[in-house]
Amino acid sequence: MTKSNRTMNRIILFVLGLVAVVVGLAIGAGVLPAVRDAIKPYVTFPRSVDVPAASLWIVAAVCAVVIVLSLIWVFTRGGGGTSVAVRERSGDDAVTINVALVRDVVDHELSGVGDVVNAKVDVYQVRKQRAARIRVAVRRGGDAVAVLDAVDRTLAVLDRTLGRPVPVLVHLTGGTRSALAKSVRVH
């Protein structure tokens, strides 16, 4: 997901969709007689419109500003996500460790913890250094302290596996998936 708010994204998409539909109908009504006849009972369009040249330049400038701001917004999303967890170089040789290995280690180490529903791992490039984000979904009513201890043990195993410590942000979450997950049963 991007850094922006999900609700704000949905609202922006909805408004842009409505604007696109209205603009499409207006253009279609001006060009296609079938569209003009279909929307005639609901909307009346003038036969001709006189627009001063200065107004057109203002509209063009506003459109250009909106396009530039939209491009800036699009290209600043994502925040440096990468698939490389560790890259070590020694002379001409290089060793690259993919984020899939980190995911496998975290999943393996947390698989025996009953209060963990799932774990997701992402790696980001932050100020020319790689850092991992581990999101752990904790079962509703689960013991957060026990989960944090398990995550600490997991990070120690991860550091030994990678051969060096990697900065990690641990994010414990709970939510719909955690609330709907089946409870641990002992047989």
C-alpha positions in Angstrom: 0.0 0.0 0.0 1.1 3.5 -0.5 1.8 6.1 2.2 -1.5 7.9 1.6 -4.7 7.3 3.4 -6.9 4.5 1.9 -10.1 6.4 2.4 -8.7 9.5 0.8 -7.6 7.4 -2.2 -11.1 6.0 -2.6 -12.7 9.5 -2.4 -10.2 10.9 -5.0 -10.9 8.0 -7.3 -14.7 8.4 -6.9 -14.6 12.1 -7.6 -12.3 11.7 -10.6 -14.6 8.9 -11.9 -17.6 11.2 -11.6 -15.8 14.0 -13.4 -14.7 11.6 -16.1 -18.3 10.4 -16.7 -19.6 14.0 -16.8 -16.9 15.1 -19.2 -17.5 12.1 -21.4 -21.2 12.7 -21.6 -20.6 16.4 -22.4 -18.1 15.5 -25.2 -20.4 12.8 -26.4 -23.4 15.1 -26.5 -21.5 17.6 -28.5 -20.2 15.0 -31.0 -22.6 12.1 -31.2 -26.3 12.7 -31.9 -27.3 9.5 -30.2 -25.8 10.6 -26.9 -27.3 14.1 -27.3 -30.7 12.5 -27.8 -30.3 10.1 -24.9 -29.4 12.8 -22.3 -31.7 15.6 -23.8 -34.5 14.9 -21.2 -32.1 15.4 -18.3 -29.7 18.1 -19.5 -29.9 20.9 -22.0 -26.7 22.0 -23.7 -26.5 25.3 -25.5 -26.1 25.2 -29.2 -23.0 27.5 -29.2 -20.8 28.8 -26.4 -18.7 31.9 -26.7 -15.6 31.6 -24.4 -13.1 34.5 -24.1 -9.5 33.6 -24.9 -8.3 34.6 -21.4 -10.7 32.0 -19.8 -9.2 29.3 -22.0 -5.7 30.2 -20.8 -6.8 30.1 -17.2 -8.4 26.6 -17.7 -5.2 25.4 -19.5 -3.1 26.7 -16.6 -5.3 25.0 -14.0 -5.2 21.8 -15.9 -1.4 22.0 -16.2 -1.1 22.6 -12.4 -3.4 19.6 -11.7 -1.4 17.4 -14.0 2.0 18.4 -12.4 0.6 17.9 -8.9 -0.8 14.5 -9.8 2.5 13.4 -11.3 4.4 14.6 -8.2 1.8 12.7 -6.0 2.2 9.5 -8.1 6.0 9.5 -8.2 6.4 10.2 -4.4 4.4 7.1 -3.5 6.1 3.8 -2.7 8.8 4.9 -0.4 11.8 3.0 -1.7 10.5 -0.6 -1.4 13.1 -3.1 -2.6 13.3 -6.9 -3.0 17.0 -7.0 -1.8 17.4 -7.5 1.9 21.2 -7.6 2.1 23.9 -6.9 -0.5 27.5 -7.5 0.5 30.3 -6.6 -1.9 33.9 -7.9 -1.6 36.1 -6.7 -4.5 34.5 -8.0 -7.7 32.2 -10.4 -6.0 28.8 -9.6 -4.6 26.3 -11.6 -2.5 22.6 -10.5 -2.7 20.0 -11.9 -0.4 16.4 -11.5 -1.5 13.5 -10.5 0.8 12.0 -14.0 0.2 14.6 -15.5 2.5 13.7 -13.0 5.3 10.1 -13.9 4.8 10.8 -17.6 5.0 12.9 -17.2 8.2 10.2 -15.1 9.9 7.4 -17.4 8.8 9.3 -20.5 10.0 10.2 -19.0 13.4 6.8 -17.6 14.1 4.8 -20.6 12.8 4.8 -22.3 16.3 3.6 -19.2 18.1 -0.1 -19.7 18.8 -1.1 -16.0 19.1 0.4 -15.0 15.7 -2.1 -15.1 12.8 0.4 -14.2 10.2 3.5 -12.1 9.5 4.4 -9.9 6.5 7.8 -8.7 5.7 8.8 -5.7 3.5 12.3 -4.3 2.9 12.8 -0.6 2.2 15.8 1.5 1.2 16.0 4.3 3.8 18.9 6.8 3.5 21.0 4.4 1.5 20.5 1.6 4.0 18.1 -1.3 3.9 15.6 -1.7 6.7 12.9 -4.4 7.2 9.4 -3.9 8.4 7.7 -6.9 9.9 4.0 -6.6 10.5 2.7 -9.3 12.9 -1.0 -9.9 13.2 -1.8 -10.9 16.7 -4.9 -13.0 17.5 -7.6 -11.1 19.5 -6.9 -11.6 23.2 -3.4 -12.9 22.4 -0.4 -12.2 24.7 1.5 -9.3 23.0 4.5 -9.8 25.4 4.9 -13.4 24.4 4.6 -12.4 20.7 7.2 -9.7 21.1 9.5 -12.3 22.8 9.0 -14.6 19.9 9.7 -11.8 17.4 12.9 -11.0 19.4 14.0 -14.6 19.1 13.1 -14.5 15.4 15.2 -11.4 14.8 18.2 -13.1 16.6 17.8 -16.1 14.2 17.5 -13.7 11.3 20.6 -11.8 12.2 22.6 -15.1 12.5 21.1 -16.3 9.1 22.0 -13.1 7.3 25.4 -12.8 9.0 24.8 -9.2 10.2 22.1 -7.2 12.0 19.5 -5.6 9.8 17.4 -2.6 11.1 13.9 -3.8 11.7 10.6 -2.1 12.5 8.2 -4.4 14.2 4.5 -3.5 13.9 2.0 -5.6 15.9 -1.5 -5.4 14.4 -4.9 -6.7 15.2 -7.9 -6.3 13.1 -10.7 -8.1 11.2 -8.4 -11.0 10.2 -7.1 -11.4 13.7 -10.6 -11.2 15.2 -12.0 -13.8 12.8 -9.1 -16.2 13.1 -9.8 -19.5 14.8 -8.6 -19.7 18.4 -5.9 -22.1 19.3 -7.3 -25.4 20.5 -5.4 -28.1 22.4 -6.2 -31.7 21.6 
